[in-house]
Amino acid sequence: MSAVPDSSTERVKIFVRLLDEGTEASRPTEAISLGHGLFKVLATPDYNPEDEVWEFPPGATVRGVTRRNEDSEYLLATKP
């Protein structure tokens, strides 16, 4: 099953890398599909830019790249 949505209005889970964490980390959040592999990042309910620095902040347009870990596929936010 692919993590890429079919509908251009569908909300999907996407992972955004966290900066300044000391180790590689990412935060799951929602995004709205804009079509052609592009997504608009949405904030989590507890988003706090002073607590976590996201590589792409809420409102940013990103490209969703499908990645695979040992259990499943997921979308990772990258530069458009």
Residue pairs with C-beta under 8 A, 6 or more apart in sequence:
1 73
2 66
2 73
3 12
3 13
3 64
3 66
3 72
3 73
3 74
3 75
4 37
4 64
4 66
4 75
5 12
5 33
7 33
8 33
8 34
8 35
9 32
9 33
10 32
10 33
11 30
11 31
11 32
11 33
11 42
12 30
12 31
12 33
12 39
12 64
12 75
13 28
13 29
13 30
13 31
13 74
13 75
14 28
14 29
14 30
14 31
14 39
14 41
14 62
14 64
14 74
14 75
14 76
14 77
15 26
15 27
15 28
15 29
15 74
15 75
15 76
15 77
16 26
16 27
16 29
16 41
16 54
16 55
16 56
16 62
16 77
17 24
17 25
17 26
17 54
17 55
17 76
17 77
18 25
18 26
18 27
18 52
18 53
18 54
18 55
19 53
19 54
19 55
20 53
26 76
27 44
27 52
27 54
28 44
29 41
29 42
29 43
29 44
29 47
29 58
30 42
30 44
31 39
31 40
31 41
31 42
31 62
31 64
31 75
31 77
32 39
32 40
32 42
33 39
34 40
34 61
37 63
37 64
38 61
38 62
38 63
38 64
38 80
39 61
39 62
39 63
39 64
39 75
39 77
40 59
40 60
40 61
40 62
41 54
41 56
41 57
41 58
41 59
41 60
41 61
41 62
41 77
42 58
43 58
47 58
49 57
55 77
56 62
56 77
60 77
61 80
62 77
62 78
62 79
62 80
63 77
63 78
63 79
63 80
64 75
64 76
64 77
64 78
65 75
65 76
65 78
66 73
66 74
66 75
66 76
67 73
67 74
67 75
67 76
68 74
